[in-house]
Amino acid sequence: MKLRVIITGTTGMVGEGVLHECLFDSRVESVLVVNRRTSGVIHPKLKEILIPDFMDISSIKESLKPNNACFFCLGVTSIGLNEEEYTRLTFDLTIHFAKTLSELNPDMTFCYVSGANTDSSEKGKSMWARVKGRTENYLFTLPFKSVFAFRPGYMKPTEGLKNSLRLYIGSSFVYPILRIIAPNAVSTLKDVGIAMINCAEKGYHKSILEVKDINAIAKKDVNQFTSLAYMINN
């Protein structure tokens, strides 16, 4: 099955990294980017639609309908926001977009970028974790083919991309050390993108993907390729 992918948030670090993997993966036939401002990326696979308000996407429904996967990477930091504001920009916006997609094409896989330590109970002390948990829980009720909540931790940036956060760039030198002492807390941005593509193509046995799950599913194709190479060479 060739993937026709919608990606949001490509002017941010995660969305840009996921877009990069999709453009260079042969399993992805086309990419529709939906942004408020242009990503500046040009590629034969890529079409970009700019909208001023994600709460009003009625004008682009026909463009959304033919796709069979959505990688929702749009998000904001909770710093400086109260719970009402953060809920509007996280829960309300995400759910409005997702509900529209589920109505247009229920045979779609929806991958949502959440975060490590998200609160599925919705009752914890951390405001952002409660809101993210509420968003995940609601997404799981929508009539998609499948929904996956990605909970990445530290992500090593993909070299050469322009939207990598300074914190991640400045600390990337410690990544090899973190992989040894805390392998289930770190991944690469490349792994996140590949894991999304693998989930959309093949599925996964869990709906919530912690870092260790992201790393495991990202390696699926590598393992298969290695096995194939072994059979050919032997």
C-alpha positions in Angstrom: 0.0 0.0 0.0 1.4 3.4 -1.0 0.9 6.0 1.6 -0.7 9.4 0.9 0.3 11.4 4.0 -1.0 14.6 5.5 1.5 16.3 7.8 0.9 19.3 10.1 3.5 21.4 11.9 6.3 21.2 9.4 7.6 24.6 10.4 8.5 23.0 13.8 11.3 20.6 14.6 9.3 17.4 14.7 7.1 18.1 11.8 10.1 19.1 9.6 11.9 15.9 10.6 8.9 13.7 9.8 8.4 15.5 6.5 12.1 14.8 5.6 11.7 11.1 6.1 8.4 10.9 4.1 9.9 12.7 1.1 12.7 10.2 0.9 10.8 7.0 1.7 9.6 5.1 -1.4 6.5 3.8 0.5 5.2 7.4 0.6 3.5 8.3 -2.7 2.5 11.9 -1.8 2.7 14.4 1.0 0.1 17.1 1.7 1.4 19.7 4.2 -1.1 21.8 6.0 0.4 24.8 7.7 -0.3 28.4 8.8 2.9 29.5 7.1 5.0 28.0 4.4 7.7 25.4 5.2 9.8 26.5 2.2 10.3 22.9 1.1 9.9 22.1 -2.6 9.7 18.4 -3.7 7.9 16.5 -6.5 5.9 14.6 -3.9 4.9 17.6 -1.9 1.9 19.8 -2.0 1.4 22.6 0.6 -1.8 24.2 1.7 -1.8 27.3 3.9 -4.7 28.1 6.2 -5.0 30.9 8.7 -7.1 29.0 11.2 -7.0 25.3 11.9 -10.5 25.6 13.5 -11.9 26.4 10.0 -10.8 23.8 7.5 -14.0 23.5 5.5 -12.4 25.0 2.4 -9.8 22.3 2.1 -11.9 19.2 2.8 -11.6 17.9 -0.8 -7.8 18.0 -0.6 -7.8 16.1 2.7 -10.1 13.3 1.6 -7.9 11.2 -0.7 -5.2 10.6 1.9 -4.8 7.5 4.0 -2.5 8.7 6.8 -2.1 11.8 9.0 1.0 12.7 11.0 -0.2 15.4 13.3 3.0 17.2 14.5 1.5 20.6 15.2 1.8 21.7 18.9 2.7 24.5 21.2 4.6 24.8 24.5 2.6 25.2 27.6 5.0 27.8 29.0 3.2 31.1 29.6 -0.3 29.6 28.9 -3.0 28.9 31.4 -5.0 25.7 31.1 -7.9 27.2 29.1 -5.5 28.7 26.5 -3.4 25.5 26.3 -6.5 23.4 25.9 -7.8 25.5 23.0 -4.4 25.3 21.2 -3.9 21.6 21.9 -7.1 19.7 22.6 -9.6 21.7 20.7 -7.5 22.3 17.6 -6.3 18.7 17.3 -9.7 17.1 17.8 -11.4 19.5 15.4 -8.9 18.5 12.7 -9.0 14.8 13.5 -12.8 14.6 13.7 -13.0 16.1 10.2 -10.5 13.6 8.8 -12.3 10.7 10.4 -15.5 11.8 8.8 -13.9 12.2 5.4 -11.9 9.0 5.4 -12.4 6.5 8.3 -9.8 4.2 6.6 -7.0 6.5 7.7 -4.2 6.0 10.2 -3.8 9.0 12.5 -0.4 9.5 14.3 -0.4 12.2 17.0 2.8 13.6 18.5 2.1 13.8 22.2 5.0 13.7 24.7 6.8 11.7 27.3 5.0 11.6 30.7 1.6 12.4 29.2 -1.1 11.7 31.8 -3.7 9.2 30.5 -5.6 9.5 33.7 -6.2 13.3 33.1 -6.0 13.8 36.9 -2.3 14.5 37.6 -0.7 17.8 38.8 0.9 18.7 35.5 -1.4 20.8 33.4 0.1 20.1 30.0 0.3 16.3 30.7 -3.5 16.3 31.6 -4.4 18.1 28.4 -2.2 15.9 26.3 -3.7 12.8 28.0 -7.3 14.1 27.4 -6.3 14.7 23.7 -5.0 11.2 23.3 -8.0 9.6 25.0 -10.4 11.4 22.7 -8.5 10.5 19.6 -8.7 6.8 20.5 -12.6 7.1 20.3 -12.6 8.4 16.8 -13.5 6.0 14.0 -10.1 5.8 12.3 -8.6 2.7 11.0 -6.0 3.2 13.7 -4.7 5.9 16.0 -1.2 6.1 17.5 0.0 8.5 20.2 3.7 9.1 20.0 5.4 10.0 23.2 9.0 11.0 22.3 11.5 12.1 24.8 14.8 13.6 23.8 15.3 13.5 20.0 18.6 13.8 18.3 18.0 16.3 15.4 18.4 15.3 11.8 21.5 17.0 10.4 20.9 19.8 8.0 17.3 20.7 8.9 16.6 24.3 9.8 14.0 24.1 12.5 15.9 22.1 15.1 15.6 23.6 18.5 18.7 25.1 20.0 18.5 23.0 23.1 18.5 19.8 21.0 21.3 21.0 18.8 23.5 22.1 21.7 23.1 18.9 23.6 23.3 16.5 20.6 26.9 15.6 21.6 25.6 13.8 24.6 23.3 11.6 22.6 25.7 8.6 22.4 26.1 8.7 26.1 22.3 8.9 26.7 21.8 5.9 24.4 24.0 3.9 26.8 22.7 5.1 30.1 19.1 5.8 29.3 18.2 4.0 26.0 14.5 4.1 26.6 14.5 7.9 27.0 16.1 9.0 23.8 15.7 8.5 20.1 16.5 10.3 16.8 14.2 12.5 14.9 14.8 10.1 12.0 13.5 7.2 14.1 10.3 9.1 14.9 9.6 9.7 11.3 10.3 6.1 10.2 8.2 4.8 13.1 5.3 6.8 11.9 5.6 5.5 8.4 5.9 1.9 9.7 2.8 2.3 11.8 0.8 3.7 8.9 2.0 0.9 6.6 2.0 -2.1 9.0 0.3 -1.1 12.2 1.6 -1.8 15.7 0.3 -3.8 18.7 0.1 -0.8 21.0 -1.7 2.5 20.6 0.5 4.5 22.9 4.2 4.5 21.7 6.7 5.3 24.4 10.3 6.0 23.4 11.3 2.3 23.5 8.4 1.5 21.2 9.4 4.2 18.8 12.9 2.9 18.6 11.7 -0.7 18.2 9.3 0.0 15.4 11.8 2.3 13.6 14.2 -0.6 13.4 11.7 -3.0 11.8 12.7 -2.3 8.2 16.4 -2.3 9.1 16.0 -5.8 10.6 14.1 -7.0 7.6 16.7 -5.6 5.2 19.5 -7.2 7.2 17.7 -10.6 7.0 17.2 -10.2 3.3 20.8 -9.3 2.7 21.9 -12.3 4.7 19.8 -14.6 2.6 21.1 -13.1 -0.6 24.7 -13.3 0.5 24.4 -16.9 1.7 
